[in-house]
Amino acid sequence: MPMIGRHTRSHHHTLHRPGTGRRLLALILTGLALYAAPHRQAWAVPTIQHWHTGNGVRVLFVETHELPMVDIKVVFDAGSARDGGKAGLARLTSTLLNEGAGDLSVDQIARRFEGVGAQYSVSSQRDYATVGLRSLTDPHLLNPAVETLATVLHEPTFPAVAFDRERKRMLVDLQQQQESLQDIAERRFYAALYGDHPYATPPSGTKDALQTLSRDDVVGFYRQYYVAANALVVIVGDLDRGKATHLADAVVGKLPEGGAPPPIPKAEDLSSSDTVRVDHPSTQTHVMSGQVGITHADKDYFPLYVGNHILGGNGLVSRLSEEIREKRGLSYYAFSYFEPMRARGPFVMGLQTRNNQVESAVDVMNKTLAGFVAHGPTAKELKESKQNITGGFPLRIDSNGKIAGYLTFIGFYGLPLDYLNTFNKHVQQVTLAQIRHAFQHHVHPDKRLTVIVGGGAKPAAAP
């Protein structure tokens, strides 16, 4: 799948305003889902249609007719990798889009979506930002929702009052993150692993950077990155091609053409191993360990996907969990994943344990990885992993929202349009030799970064 091992933790904000429209949508969809379930046909891989709008925006569309609803995502190459030294700018920009647009206030925008039972959302992470809409397809409900979405995309006003409020909220969020072992570990891990690379920038920003951001920074970021040359539209729902074409034009047809940003710089490998210890007053300790990994285009994508499923991507039955949790009781959980991105995203292993078990747990994690890289999985593990992955595949594309998520990855990262159709075939073709070769080529146990955060982490001695 797009992330090899788990889903990305990303900022995602949905406009929640309780009211008649939202309750109406929930009741309608619940009833329709209950009706559709007994009549649902055997699962089939969706057909992806594609074209470009008049101003050059690429569109990916899947036609589904089980429920009278549609999911729309507009994806921009406008994640934190584009912050340009102003950490938090991409996320602040995406959050402020619906705070005022055209002659509409934030409350008027909310009432317009709520009045037709539509759900507006934004998401911002390292590579990209998305603006989403979920609506019933009745024209009397869909058309005003789409009109409001288009206004938000084309005419955001970024009110100064909203800018000040949201920047303060992000600063408060940063303070709260300092109480989370996982958040601290993740920020330190990316910073140390990527150094001067744009992926080192935390999407949620830094205190110093947020305090210096201005409204002009937000307006400039919007004008540079929220343009047609930098956009992708994903549509999944109860529409035919003609209606989907009209819908895409209505949503993004007025975006200025603009230009595509330069490629993300190459991410360099670590030259040696390093350990970062962060002391934190807690009874537990969180550990992240890894290195620079792969992009979505890597030829070893599927051997690494299947191999990682065995190593640490399949929950409690993975090799890491078996060795660390089940056999020795050293951790509450243990995991591994590859996170392919535009540039090479990270390969990560992790666990959380009691303070007095940190060294033992890390030692078992390291030995488990070294053994897996040297010898690979067993034939039994490979067979069971393939069965688990391919058997669970239908559940990963059983809703409009899930399909839209895959289309986002396919379109943004330039994956083949038959990715979903051929996924199980590629998994079945993976061999033991391919997994061993892929892990030995891409994973280097002697060149990893380990970040240890918690009461079991002794701070490094001062230089």
HELIX and SHEET records of a PDB file:
HELIX    1   1 THR A   20  HIS A   39  1                                  20    
HELIX    2   2 SER A   80  ARG A   82  5                                   3    
HELIX    3   3 LEU A   89  LEU A   96  1                                   8    
HELIX    4   4 LEU A   97  GLU A   99  5                                   3    
HELIX    5   5 VAL A  106  GLY A  115  1                                  10    
HELIX    6   6 PRO A  139  HIS A  154  1                                  16    
HELIX    7   7 ALA A  160  GLN A  177  1                                  18    
HELIX    8   8 LEU A  181  TYR A  194  1                                  14    
HELIX    9   9 PRO A  198  ALA A  200  5                                   3    
HELIX   10  10 LYS A  207  THR A  212  1                                   6    
HELIX   11  11 ARG A  215  TYR A  225  1                                  11    
HELIX   12  12 ALA A  228  ASN A  230  5                                   3    
HELIX   13  13 ARG A  241  VAL A  252  1                                  12    
HELIX   14  14 TYR A  301  ASN A  308  1                                   8    
HELIX   15  15 HIS A  309  GLY A  313  3                                   5    
HELIX   16  16 GLY A  315  VAL A  317  5                                   3    
HELIX   17  17 ARG A  319  SER A  321  1                                   3    
HELIX   18  18 GLU A  322  GLU A  326  3                                   5    
HELIX   19  19 ASN A  355  GLN A  357  5                                   3    
HELIX   20  20 VAL A  358  HIS A  375  1                                  18    
HELIX   21  21 ALA A  379  GLY A  392  1                                  14    
HELIX   22  22 PHE A  393  ILE A  397  5                                   5    
HELIX   23  23 ASN A  400  PHE A  412  1                                  13    
HELIX   24  24 TYR A  419  GLN A  429  1                                  11    
HELIX   25  25 LEU A  432  HIS A  442  1                                  11    
SHEET    1   A 7 HIS A  11  THR A  14  0                                        
SHEET    2   A 7 GLN A 119  SER A 124 -1                                        
SHEET    3   A 7 ALA A 129  LEU A 136 -1                                        
SHEET    4   A 7 MET A  69  PHE A  76 -1                                        
SHEET    5   A 7 ALA A 231  GLY A 237 -1                                        
SHEET    6   A 7 ARG A  58  GLU A  63  1                                        
SHEET    7   A 7 GLN A  49  HIS A  52 -1                                        
SHEET    1   B 2 GLY A 100  ALA A 101  0                                        
SHEET    2   B 2 LEU A 104  SER A 105 -1                                        
SHEET    1   C 5 ASP A 274  ASP A 279  0                                        
SHEET    2   C 5 LEU A 449  GLY A 454  1                                        
SHEET    3   C 5 GLN A 284  VAL A 292 -1                                        
SHEET    4   C 5 PRO A 346  ARG A 354 -1                                        
SHEET    5   C 5 TYR A 333  PHE A 338 -1                                        
END                                                                             
